[in-house]
Protein backbone atom coordinates (compact mmCIF):
# COMPACT_ATOMS: atom_id res chain seq x y z
CA UNK A 1 0.00 0.00 0.00
CA UNK A 2 1.47 3.36 -1.04
CA UNK A 3 0.88 6.50 1.03
CA UNK A 4 1.31 10.26 0.86
CA UNK A 5 1.52 12.38 4.01
CA UNK A 6 0.20 15.95 3.88
CA UNK A 7 0.82 18.24 6.87
CA UNK A 8 2.18 21.78 7.10
CA UNK A 9 4.06 20.90 10.31
CA UNK A 10 7.35 19.16 9.53
CA UNK A 11 7.65 17.37 12.86
CA UNK A 12 4.16 15.90 12.41
CA UNK A 13 5.11 14.51 9.01
CA UNK A 14 8.32 13.07 10.44
CA UNK A 15 6.62 11.47 13.46
CA UNK A 16 3.90 9.87 11.33
CA UNK A 17 6.48 8.69 8.80
CA UNK A 18 8.56 7.12 11.57
CA UNK A 19 5.53 5.33 13.04
CA UNK A 20 4.49 3.98 9.65
CA UNK A 21 7.99 2.74 8.84
CA UNK A 22 8.36 1.10 12.23
CA UNK A 23 4.93 -0.41 12.79
CA UNK A 24 3.20 -0.66 9.40
CA UNK A 25 5.58 -2.45 7.04
CA UNK A 26 2.84 -2.88 4.42
CA UNK A 27 2.77 0.89 3.86
CA UNK A 28 5.33 2.59 1.61
CA UNK A 29 5.57 6.38 1.91
CA UNK A 30 5.98 7.77 -1.60
CA UNK A 31 5.69 11.50 -0.80
CA UNK A 32 5.61 13.89 2.14
CA UNK A 33 4.01 17.28 1.42
CA UNK A 34 3.92 20.52 3.40
CA UNK A 35 0.83 21.99 1.74
CA UNK A 36 -2.15 21.54 -0.52
CA UNK A 37 -0.62 22.63 -3.82
CA UNK A 38 2.39 20.37 -3.35
CA UNK A 39 0.05 17.52 -2.42
CA UNK A 40 -2.09 17.96 -5.53
CA UNK A 41 0.95 17.52 -7.75
CA UNK A 42 2.20 14.51 -5.78
CA UNK A 43 -1.21 12.78 -5.82
CA UNK A 44 -1.61 13.31 -9.57
CA UNK A 45 1.85 11.90 -10.23
CA UNK A 46 2.06 9.09 -7.66
CA UNK A 47 -1.57 7.89 -7.44
CA UNK A 48 -1.38 6.73 -3.78
CA UNK A 49 -3.54 4.08 -2.16
CA UNK A 50 -3.94 6.12 0.99
CA UNK A 51 -3.66 9.81 1.88
CA UNK A 52 -2.77 10.93 5.40
CA UNK A 53 -4.22 14.43 5.44
CA UNK A 54 -4.03 17.25 7.99
CA UNK A 55 -7.16 19.43 8.08
CA UNK A 56 -6.00 22.84 9.26
CA UNK A 57 -3.30 24.09 6.90
CA UNK A 58 -2.56 27.59 5.58
CA UNK A 59 -3.48 28.40 1.99
CA UNK A 60 -5.50 25.26 1.27
CA UNK A 61 -6.93 23.18 4.11
CA UNK A 62 -7.59 19.45 3.92
CA UNK A 63 -11.25 19.75 2.97
CA UNK A 64 -10.45 22.23 0.20
CA UNK A 65 -7.84 19.84 -1.16
CA UNK A 66 -10.38 17.01 -1.30
CA UNK A 67 -12.78 19.24 -3.23
CA UNK A 68 -10.24 19.20 -6.08
CA UNK A 69 -10.93 15.50 -6.68
CA UNK A 70 -14.12 14.54 -8.44
CA UNK A 71 -13.75 10.82 -7.85
CA UNK A 72 -10.80 10.04 -5.54
CA UNK A 73 -9.57 6.48 -5.79
CA UNK A 74 -7.48 6.65 -2.63
CA UNK A 75 -8.44 6.15 0.99
CA UNK A 76 -8.29 9.24 3.23
CA UNK A 77 -7.11 9.22 6.83
CA UNK A 78 -7.26 12.58 8.57
CA UNK A 79 -4.48 13.39 11.03
CA UNK A 80 -5.98 16.18 13.04
CA UNK A 81 -6.44 18.13 16.22
CA UNK A 82 -9.58 19.58 14.62
CA UNK A 83 -12.83 20.36 16.39
CA UNK A 84 -15.47 17.93 17.53
CA UNK A 85 -17.89 18.84 14.78
CA UNK A 86 -15.49 17.80 12.03
CA UNK A 87 -14.79 14.51 13.81
CA UNK A 88 -18.52 13.80 13.88
CA UNK A 89 -18.75 14.54 10.16
CA UNK A 90 -15.81 12.26 9.45
CA UNK A 91 -17.40 9.45 11.46
CA UNK A 92 -20.69 9.94 9.66
CA UNK A 93 -18.95 9.53 6.33
CA UNK A 94 -17.10 6.40 7.51
CA UNK A 95 -13.70 8.02 6.97
CA UNK A 96 -10.82 7.18 9.27
CA UNK A 97 -9.03 9.76 11.37
CA UNK A 98 -6.14 9.97 13.82
CA UNK A 99 -5.98 12.56 16.57
CA UNK A 100 -2.62 14.21 17.22
CA UNK A 101 -0.34 13.19 18.75
CA UNK A 102 -0.73 9.99 16.74
CA UNK A 103 -0.81 6.79 18.79
CA UNK A 104 0.94 3.80 17.21
CA UNK A 105 -1.78 1.30 18.15
CA UNK A 106 -4.50 3.50 16.67
CA UNK A 107 -2.35 3.93 13.55
CA UNK A 108 -2.00 0.16 13.13
CA UNK A 109 -5.77 -0.29 13.49
CA UNK A 110 -6.39 2.50 10.99
CA UNK A 111 -4.12 0.85 8.42
CA UNK A 112 -5.98 -2.42 8.91
CA UNK A 113 -9.33 -0.67 8.34
CA UNK A 114 -8.01 1.19 5.31
CA UNK A 115 -6.72 -2.07 3.83
CA UNK A 116 -10.14 -3.67 4.21
CA UNK A 117 -12.04 -0.75 2.71
CA UNK A 118 -12.82 -0.88 -0.98
CA UNK A 119 -11.29 2.11 -2.73
CA UNK A 120 -14.26 2.27 -5.08
CA UNK A 121 -16.36 3.54 -2.17
CA UNK A 122 -13.89 6.24 -1.15
CA UNK A 123 -15.26 8.84 -3.56
CA UNK A 124 -18.79 8.47 -2.20
CA UNK A 125 -17.60 8.87 1.40
CA UNK A 126 -15.64 11.99 0.47
CA UNK A 127 -18.63 13.43 -1.36
CA UNK A 128 -20.81 12.80 1.70
CA UNK A 129 -18.31 14.49 3.99
CA UNK A 130 -17.86 17.58 1.81
CA UNK A 131 -21.62 17.91 1.38
CA UNK A 132 -22.13 17.88 5.15
CA UNK A 133 -19.38 20.42 5.74
CA UNK A 134 -20.52 22.74 2.97
CA UNK A 135 -24.08 22.73 4.28
CA UNK A 136 -22.82 23.66 7.73
CA UNK A 137 -20.54 26.39 6.41
CA UNK A 138 -23.41 28.01 4.53
CA UNK A 139 -25.67 27.97 7.57
CA UNK A 140 -24.13 30.69 9.71
CA UNK A 141 -27.44 31.78 11.23
CA UNK A 142 -28.97 29.68 13.97
CA UNK A 143 -31.83 29.90 16.45
CA UNK A 144 -31.10 30.31 20.16
CA UNK A 145 -33.66 29.79 22.94
CA UNK A 146 -34.30 32.65 25.37
CA UNK A 147 -36.88 33.19 28.11
CA UNK A 148 -39.11 35.02 25.63
CA UNK A 149 -38.77 32.53 22.79
CA UNK A 150 -36.30 32.05 19.91
CA UNK A 151 -33.88 34.59 18.44
CA UNK A 152 -31.95 34.18 15.20
CA UNK A 153 -28.23 34.88 15.63
CA UNK A 154 -25.58 35.39 12.95
CA UNK A 155 -22.42 33.57 14.07
CA UNK A 156 -20.19 36.21 12.47
CA UNK A 157 -21.54 38.87 14.86
CA UNK A 158 -20.49 36.97 18.00
CA UNK A 159 -17.43 38.15 19.93
CA UNK A 160 -17.31 35.41 22.55
CA UNK A 161 -19.51 33.16 24.70
CA UNK A 162 -19.29 32.66 28.43
CA UNK A 163 -20.56 29.77 30.51
CA UNK A 164 -23.10 30.64 33.21
CA UNK A 165 -23.97 27.34 34.84
CA UNK A 166 -26.81 25.81 32.78
CA UNK A 167 -27.01 28.99 30.71
CA UNK A 168 -24.70 30.76 28.30
CA UNK A 169 -23.98 34.45 27.76
CA UNK A 170 -23.35 35.50 24.17
CA UNK A 171 -21.39 38.74 23.72
CA UNK A 172 -21.61 40.50 20.38
CA UNK A 173 -19.08 42.57 18.43
CA UNK A 174 -21.20 45.71 18.29
CA UNK A 175 -23.04 45.51 21.62
CA UNK A 176 -22.14 45.75 25.29
CA UNK A 177 -25.25 43.81 26.37
CA UNK A 178 -24.93 40.01 26.36
CA UNK A 179 -27.71 37.68 25.29
CA UNK A 180 -28.46 35.04 27.94
CA UNK A 181 -29.73 31.78 26.47
CA UNK A 182 -30.95 28.53 28.01
CA UNK A 183 -28.18 26.38 26.55
CA UNK A 184 -24.85 25.27 28.02
CA UNK A 185 -21.60 26.56 26.56
CA UNK A 186 -20.84 23.07 25.26
CA UNK A 187 -24.10 23.01 23.30
CA UNK A 188 -23.41 26.45 21.85
CA UNK A 189 -19.83 25.45 21.03
CA UNK A 190 -21.04 22.52 18.92
CA UNK A 191 -23.09 24.91 16.80
CA UNK A 192 -20.34 27.52 16.56
CA UNK A 193 -17.87 25.01 15.19
CA UNK A 194 -19.31 25.83 11.78
CA UNK A 195 -17.10 28.91 11.89
CA UNK A 196 -13.95 30.40 13.39
CA UNK A 197 -14.62 29.72 17.06
CA UNK A 198 -12.29 28.15 19.60
CA UNK A 199 -12.86 26.96 23.18
CA UNK A 200 -10.02 28.55 25.16
CA UNK A 201 -11.24 27.78 28.68
CA UNK A 202 -13.99 25.77 30.36
CA UNK A 203 -15.86 29.08 30.66
CA UNK A 204 -15.08 30.75 27.32
CA UNK A 205 -15.40 30.17 23.58
CA UNK A 206 -14.13 32.98 21.35
CA UNK A 207 -14.38 34.18 17.77
CA UNK A 208 -10.81 33.75 16.49
CA UNK A 209 -11.34 36.58 14.00
CA UNK A 210 -11.72 38.96 16.96
CA UNK A 211 -8.39 38.19 18.66
CA UNK A 212 -6.25 41.31 19.00
CA UNK A 213 -3.33 39.81 20.90
CA UNK A 214 -2.16 37.00 23.16
CA UNK A 215 -0.32 37.53 26.45
CA UNK A 216 2.00 34.69 27.43
CA UNK A 217 1.63 32.84 30.73
CA UNK A 218 1.01 29.34 32.11
CA UNK A 219 -2.15 29.34 30.03
CA UNK A 220 -1.94 32.91 28.94
CA UNK A 221 -4.53 35.52 28.20
CA UNK A 222 -6.39 36.61 25.09
CA UNK A 223 -7.16 40.25 24.34
CA UNK A 224 -10.14 40.70 22.02
CA UNK A 225 -10.72 43.60 19.64
CA UNK A 226 -12.92 45.46 22.13
CA UNK A 227 -10.26 45.24 24.85
CA UNK A 228 -11.78 42.31 26.75
CA UNK A 229 -9.19 40.10 28.50
CA UNK A 230 -10.01 36.39 28.79
CA UNK A 231 -7.90 33.57 30.31
CA UNK A 232 -6.63 30.63 28.28
CA UNK A 233 -6.52 27.37 30.23
CA UNK A 234 -3.26 25.44 30.26
CA UNK A 235 -4.91 22.36 28.73
CA UNK A 236 -6.35 24.35 25.80
CA UNK A 237 -3.31 26.54 25.15
CA UNK A 238 -1.65 24.31 22.53
CA UNK A 239 -4.77 23.99 20.39
CA UNK A 240 -5.50 27.72 20.64
CA UNK A 241 -1.96 28.77 19.64
CA UNK A 242 -1.92 26.29 16.78
CA UNK A 243 -5.12 27.76 15.38
CA UNK A 244 -3.95 31.31 16.01
CA UNK A 245 -0.75 30.75 13.99
CA UNK A 246 -2.80 29.56 11.00
CA UNK A 247 -5.14 32.55 10.78
N, C-alpha and C positions, 0 to 999 in steps of 0.2 A: 504494500500500500504506500503510495507516494503522498507527501504532505507539503503544504506551504504554510509558513507561520507569518501572520500579519499583526504587527504591534508597533506602535510608535516609541515604546520604551525598550531600549536595547537590552537592559538586564532581564526584562520579562521574556524577550525572545530567546536569550541565552539560557535562562533557567528552564523554559519549556523544552528547548532543544536538547538540553542535557538529560532531562527526565525521559524524553522519548528515546534517545539513544541508549540510555541505561536500562530502561524497563519495558520498552516496546520495540523489540527487535524487528517486528514485522513492518514497522513504519520507516520509510526512508525520506528524510527531509531534503527536498529538491530546491527550496528557495526560502529565504528569510527576508521579509520586507518591512520597511519602516513606515509605510504609508499607503494610502489607497491607490494612487496613480502607479506607484511601483508594483503594487500587487496585481493590478489589472494587466500589466504587461507580462508579469510572471505567470499568471493563470492562463492567459491566452497562449503563451509559448509552451508551458510545461504540462498543462492539462492534468492537475493533481486529482487524486482520489478523495482527498480530504483537505479542508481549509480550516486552520486554527485562526480565528478572527477576533481581534479586539473590537470593542464597540465604540468607545470614546476615543477618537483620534482627531487631531487637527486637520483642517482641509476637507477631508472626506471621511466620515465615520463609517463604521462597519455596515450599518443598514443602507447607507447611500451607496456603498460599494456593491452590495448585493443587488440593488436596483438596476445595476448596469448589465445584469445577466438575465436574459429572457427565460432561458431554460437551463439552469446550472445542472451539470452532471456530476458534481462533486458533493460530498457530504460537508456540512458546516458544523464546526464546534466553536462556540463562542468562548473566549477566555476573557472574563470580565469582572469588574467590581461595580457593575452597573446597577441601577435601581431595581427595586422589587417588582415594579410594573413590567419592566422588560423581561425579567426572569419568568413572570407569569405568562407573558406572550410567547416566549420561547418554549415553555413547557406545553402550552396549548398547541403549538405547531409541531410538537414532537421532535424538536431540534435539541441536540445535546449542548451542554454548556459546562464550563469549569470556572469556579470562582477563584479569584486571586487571593492569596498565593496558591498556586496549583498544588494539589495533593497528589502524590504519586499513585496511591491506590485508586483515587477517583479517575485519574488519567487512564490507568489500565482498564478500568471498567468502561470508560468512554470509548476507548479504542475497540473494545470487544463489541459494544453496541453499534459503533459505526461500521464495523466489519460485517455485522449481521443485517444492517439496513440495506435495502435495495436502492442503488443510486437513482434508478428511474423515478423514485418517489420524492427525491430531494427537491426537485423544482416545485412540486406542488406544496411542500411544506414551507419553502421559502416564500412562495406567493401568498400563502395564508398568513405568515408572519408579517410581511410587509403591508398586507391589506389591513391587518389589525392595527399596526403602528400608525399607518397613514390616517386611518379613521380617527384615532385618538389625537393625533397631532392637529387635525382640522378642527376638532371639537374643543376649543379653548374656553367656551362658556359652559358653566355648569350651575345647577340649582343647589342652593344651600338652605337648610331648614332654620328658621328663626322662631321666636315665640309667636310672632304675628302670622307666619306662613312661610312661603318660599320666596327667595330672592335670587335672581340670576346674576352671577358674578363672572367677569372676564378675568381669566387667570393672569393676563399681562398687566393688570392694574394692581395686583397684590404686591406689597412690599415684603411682608413677612407674616407668619402665623405663630401664635403663642398658645401653648397648652394652658387650660384653666380647668383642671380636674376633668369632669365629663364633658366639658364644653371647650370651645376653641375661639380665640380672638383673632380676627383677620384685620391686619393693618394695611391700608391702601397707600399708594404712592402720593396721591393728591388730596389726602384727608388726614386729619389728626384724630378722628373719631373711629375707633375700631368697631367692627361688626362682630357681635357675639352670636355664635351658632351652636346648635345642640348636636354637635359631632365632636369626637375626640380628634386630637391632632393627628393621630395615626390614620384615621379615616380620611381626613382632609389631605394628608400627605399622599395617600394612594391615588387620589384624583389629580393632585398637582404634579405628579410625575409624568404628566403629558407634556410638561414644559421644562423650564430652566430652574427648578426648585431643588433645594438640598437640605436635608435634615442635619443641622449642625450641633444639636443638643437635644436632650430628651424633652425640652420645653420649647424649642424653636425650629421652624422650617423657613428658610429664606429664599427670596428670588435672587438667583445668582447674578442677574443682569443689574441688580441694584447695589452690588458690593462696591464700596468706594475704596476701602483699604482693609488690610489684615494686620493686627498687632500681635507679634510673637509672644508666646508664653507656654505653659505646660499644655494647655489646650489652645490658648490664644483668644483673641477677641476680634469680631468683625465690626467694621464701621460701615453703615449703610449710607446711601446717598443723602438722606435727610439728617444725618448726624447721629442716628441711633446706634448705640454700642450694644452688641449681643455676645455672650460667651460661646466659645466653641469647646465642646467636651473633648477630653483627651482621646476617647475611643473613636470619635468621628473626625478627628483632625486630619488624618491621612487621606480619607476619601474627599473631604472638603478641599484640601490643598491641591489634590490631583485634579479635581474638576475646575478649580480656580485657574490653574496653569494652562488649561485647555480652552479657556474662553477667548 
